[in-house]
Amino acid sequence: MFGFFENEQTKKIKSHIVNLAALAKADGHIDEREMSFIVAIGQKNGMRPADVRSVVANSGSVNMLLPDNDSERFDQIFDLVDMMLADGVIDDHEMEFCVDMACKLGFRKAIVGVLVRKISLGVKDGLPREQIKEETQAFLNFNEQNSGAGCD
């Protein structure tokens, strides 16, 4: 289990796990595919499955930490959208949650719906994560140059 003196990266990973769990719960429950997805994300980031499940079970005690850079922001919203698609059903509450989280992660409100849709379509089409990231980055760069207000 993570100790009392966690580093910033560990705190970010736990925060991301909590966000994924909150999305999974948006439709009322976490099904086994969603939990497996959350555990896989935790393992990819160096956590043991039991630790991931513990973070999910105690999610109220973890503070949200925002990523430091665009790459981390994209990775987090990508994981959220990918998990939203994990059970094969896109619930309106899950979609709203992804859009809200994209906003909280620092993406402009005017583009978050399109951003979530672009990632969803890329995942459904089986495109590699890096290709979706590159195409999305081009979209984000264009819109930053033509930016308006951020999220309210």
N, C-alpha and C positions, 0 to 999 in steps of 0.2 A: 504494500500500500504506500501511497505517497506520504512523505513525512510532513512535519509541521512547517519546515522551511522549504517550501516549493519555489522553484524558479519560475520566471515569467512564462517560459515556454510551456511548462507543465500546467500552469494556471490557464493559459490560452487553450490547451488541448481539452482540459476539463470543461471549460466554458463552452467549447464547440460541442462536446459530447452532450452537455445539458441542452444546448439549442437543438441538437438533433432529436433528443428525447422529447422536448417540448413539441417539436413538429410531429413526431410519431404519435403523441397523445392528442394532437389537434382533432383527430376524428374520433376521439373517445377512448382509444386503447392503443397499446403497442403490440402489434402482432409479431410472430417469431421471425419473419423476414426482416422487419424493421429492426428488431433487437439484434439480429445477426449482422445487419448492415452497420449498426452503431458499434458493435463489438469489433467488426473488421476495421472500422475507422480508428478506433482506439488502439488496436494492435498495430496498425500501420504507423501509429505515432508512439509506439513503445510501451503501451499499457497492456497489462494482463487482462484476459476476459473477466475475471472476478472483480478486478478493480473498475472496469468499465461498468459492469452491472451495479456495483456499489455507488458509483457516481450518479448513475441513472436513478437509483433508488433514493439517493439523498440529494437530488438535484436542487432543492430549495436552499441548500447551504453554499452553493457555488455562485460567485459573482460573475457577471458577463464581462469579458475583456475583449476589446476590439483588436483586430489584427493591425499590425504596424505598416503593412505595405499592400499594394494592389494585388500581388500574387496570392498572398494569404487571404485577402478579402474574396478574391475569385474562388479560391479553393474551398472556402467555407460555404459560399452560396452554391457552388457546384454540388458539394456533398449534400446540402439541404434539398436541392432540387432532385438530385439522384435518388435520395431516400424517399422523397415524395412519390416518385415513380415506382418504388420498390414493390409495392403491393398491387401494382397494376391499376389502381384507382386513384384518380386525382380528385380529392375531396375539396370543396370550396374553402373550407377552413384551413386546409393544408396550403392551398395556393395563397390565401391571404397571409398566412404565417410567413411563407417564403418571401412574399413581396415586402412585408413589414421588416423581416430580418435583413433583406437586401438594403432597405432604407437605413436601418440601424448600423449596418456595416459600412455605411458611407456612400452608397450609390444614390444618385439623384432620383427623387421621386418620379420625375417625368419619364425616366427610362427604365425603372425597375420592372415593370410589367413585361416590357419587351425583352429585357435581360433574362428574366426567368423563363419566358417563352423560348428564346433562342437556345438556352441551355437544355430545356426540356426536349426540344426538337432534335438537338444534337445527340442527346442520350438515347432517345427513341430510335434515331437513325443508326445507332451503333458507331458513331464517330468517336475517334480516340479523344480522351480528355484534353490533350495538348492542342489538337486541332480546334476543338470547341473554344479553348482558352484563347488561342490566337485570333480566331474569327470574332470572338466576343470583345477582345482587347481592341481590335480595329474599330468596332462599333462604339465602344466606350471612349476611345480617343477622339473620334469624330464628334461625339456628343459633348465631351468636355470642352472642346473648342467652341461649341455653340451652346454653352451651358447657361442655364437659368438658375433658379433658386434650388437649394438642396431640400432635404426632407423636413417636413414641419414637425 
